[in-house]
Amino acid sequence: MTSPRLLEPFTLRGATARNRVWLAPMCQYRATDGLPNDWHLVHLGARAHGGFGLIVAEATAVVPHGRITPQDVGLWDDAQVAAWERVLAPVHDAGALAAVQLAHAGRKASTYRPWAAERGSVPVAEGGWPTLAPSSVAFPGYGVPDEMTPAQVGDVVQQFADAAGRAHRAGFDAVEVHAAHGYLLHQFLSPLTNHRTDGYGGSPEARARLLREVVAAVRAAWPDDKPLLVRVSATDWADGGLEVDDVAAVAASLAPLGVDLVDVSSGGNVPAAYATGPGYQVPFARRVREVSGLPVSAVGMITDGAQAEQVLVDGAADVVMIGRPALRDPMWPLRAAHELGVPVAAEGGAPWPASYLRGTWG
Ligand SMILES: Cc1cc2nc3c(=O)[nH]c(=O)nc-3n(C[C@H](O)[C@H](O)[C@H](O)COP(=O)(O)O)c2cc1C
């Protein structure tokens, strides 16, 4: 194979990614005061040089109390704008685009990072903070959140919009609104976590209202020529929770608000057992694409180039995102291209950095 779909450019508004293999957002849990540092620069820069067309930087909190862990990055102040600007330089030098995933963790904020000895919520005395959520219902094992007042719900809209403005100043090419994995916007969407009786709870439309307001405000604060992505969980994998057609309908309602691509993941809102396997979320991406008419990305256990190529050839998704395989191998796209028989950059093929060309033979 000489010209796989994986390596075809993909354009959204004024931004053209050089290919359709994108780095999935992955928390690194190693920032201080929300500032990305040398770790993030090396981590994202290496993967940009590894051939990814677009890098989605990890969940980035729009306010300090929206961090999943005290070590999360943020975009709530101008010092963070400067720090991100520095991190993005090698990403852009490598020819990749950069997106930031704007996030608020809601009831899943203020937790220990995964490799800590402790589990669950970080106490206030140890640097944690009280959490906010649509309803005062705890994620099992975590602290009980306070139900957000209507004013606090309104604040969230402005916080996302302000962070989007900072993302533009930092030089990001795209923004992704994080409405998946049981974080605040997903908590509002799902009947399992949203028991409100005001205009933000009850019917499916009311539960989706905060997401729609956030998307509209981010779109207004974000340049017209830059794309806006939304990550959703297509199912709660739980009785009485969201199902793929509920989420596809929400995605369709976002299209007129200026969303350019839906990044389709699943789960995270409540503890649930579900069967994973190769490409297990791809059917959800296909369904969201069919119903919403929007471009979509597929993610989840897409581990080799031939499999990723098939997702695109089948028309299930427009783009694939690679997560854990890129932690094992920062050069995942270039290695996949090599295995698919794609020639190197000098011959019009895969974007190998000149210094690494010897890695293609020998
Ligand atoms: C270490 C780690 C951190 C993650 N952090 C985020 C995150 O910040 N935002 C998000 O939406 N998903 C996050 N995810 C989920 C990934 O983006 C991806 O959807 C998931 O790992 C499935 O894809 P994969 O099988 O290619 O890893 C994370 C996953 C891992 C392994």
The ligand as an ORCA input file, in Angstrom:
! r2SCAN-3c Opt
* xyz 0 1
  C      -2.740      7.818     31.114
  C      -4.039      8.182     30.462
  C      -4.567      9.448     30.640
  C      -5.766      9.804     30.021
  N      -6.220     11.092     30.140
  C      -7.302     11.483     29.410
  C      -7.669     12.852     29.346
  O      -6.998     13.738     29.877
  N      -8.785     13.171     28.651
  C      -9.529     12.224     27.989
  O     -10.541     12.559     27.379
  N      -9.157     10.929     27.993
  C      -8.059     10.548     28.661
  N      -7.646      9.249     28.577
  C      -8.339      8.320     27.669
  C      -7.647      8.300     26.298
  O      -7.735      9.564     25.650
  C      -8.268      7.230     25.383
  O      -9.581      7.613     25.071
  C      -8.281      5.848     26.012
  O      -7.024      5.548     26.595
  C      -8.639      4.762     24.986
  O      -7.765      4.803     23.881
  P      -6.491      3.803     23.768
  O      -7.030      2.388     23.833
  O      -5.875      4.142     22.445
  O      -5.597      4.095     24.932
  C      -6.465      8.867     29.225
  C      -5.935      7.581     29.070
  C      -4.732      7.239     29.655
  C      -4.174      5.860     29.415
*
